[in-house]
Amino acid sequence: MASTLVALKILQIASQYSIYTNCITFTSGIIGNTINILVFTHLKLFRNNRCAFYLTIESIFGFLYQPFSITITILISLYGNDLTENSLIWCRLKFFFGQ
C-alpha cells in the first residue's frame, strides 16, 4: 500500500517536472531563436555569409519546432495518453520533426 502511494507520488512529480522543464525550454528556445534570426538577418557582417544563412534557417525551424514540442508534452500530461507509444506514424513524425 505504501509503495503504491510512493510510486504514484513519483509519477506525479515526474509529470510536473516534465511540464516545467519543457516550459523553460520553450521560453528559452523562442527567445534564443528570435535573437539568432534578428542578428543573422539584420547585421551587415552576416548578410553574405553562407554559414549565417544556414544558422538562420536552423533558427527558423527551431522556432517552428518549439510550439510542436510543447503541445505534445501538454497533451500527454493532460490526457495521460502518449500517442508515440500507440501509433507508429506519430512516433516517426515526432522524431522526424525533432531531427
C-alpha positions in Angstrom: 0.0 0.0 0.0 2.7 2.5 1.0 4.9 1.6 -2.0 1.9 2.3 -4.4 1.5 5.7 -2.9 5.2 6.4 -3.2 5.1 5.3 -6.9 2.1 7.5 -7.6 3.8 10.5 -5.9 7.0 9.9 -8.0 4.9 9.7 -11.2 3.2 13.0 -10.3 6.5 14.7 -9.5 8.0 13.4 -12.8 5.0 14.7 -14.7 5.2 18.2 -13.2 9.0 18.2 -13.7 8.4 17.4 -17.4 5.9 20.2 -17.8 8.1 22.8 -16.1 11.3 21.9 -17.8 9.5 22.0 -21.2 8.1 25.4 -20.4 11.5 26.7 -19.6 12.9 25.1 -22.8 10.1 26.5 -24.8 10.6 30.0 -23.5 14.4 30.0 -23.8 14.1 28.4 -27.3 11.7 31.0 -28.6 13.9 33.9 -27.2 17.2 32.4 -28.4 15.9 31.6 -31.9 14.3 35.0 -32.2 17.6 36.7 -31.2 19.5 34.5 -33.7 17.2 35.3 -36.5 17.4 39.0 -35.8 21.2 39.1 -35.5 21.8 37.0 -38.6 19.4 38.9 -40.8 20.0 42.5 -39.6 23.8 42.7 -39.2 25.6 43.6 -42.3 28.5 41.4 -41.3 26.4 38.2 -41.7 24.4 39.1 -44.8 26.6 37.4 -47.4 27.9 34.6 -45.2 26.8 31.0 -46.1 27.2 29.8 -42.5 25.0 32.6 -41.2 22.4 31.6 -43.8 22.4 28.0 -42.6 22.2 29.2 -39.0 19.3 31.4 -39.8 17.4 28.6 -41.5 18.1 26.3 -38.5 16.9 29.0 -36.1 13.7 29.4 -38.1 13.0 25.6 -38.0 13.9 25.6 -34.3 11.4 28.4 -33.7 8.7 26.4 -35.5 9.5 23.2 -33.7 9.2 24.7 -30.2 5.3 25.0 -30.2 5.1 21.5 -31.7 7.2 20.1 -28.8 5.4 21.9 -26.0 2.0 20.9 -27.5 2.9 17.2 -27.4 4.1 17.5 -23.8 1.0 19.3 -22.7 -1.3 16.8 -24.4 0.5 13.9 -22.8 0.2 15.4 -19.4 -3.5 16.4 -19.8 -4.8 13.1 -21.3 -2.2 10.7 -20.0 -2.0 9.1 -23.4 1.3 9.2 -25.3 0.4 8.8 -29.0 4.0 7.9 -29.8 3.5 4.6 -27.9 0.3 3.7 -29.7 0.9 5.0 -33.3 3.9 4.1 -35.4 3.2 7.1 -37.7 3.1 9.6 -34.8 6.2 8.1 -33.3 8.1 8.5 -36.5 6.8 12.1 -37.1 7.9 13.1 -33.6 11.5 12.0 -34.2 11.4 13.3 -37.7 10.5 16.8 -36.6 13.0 16.6 -33.8 15.8 16.0 -36.2 
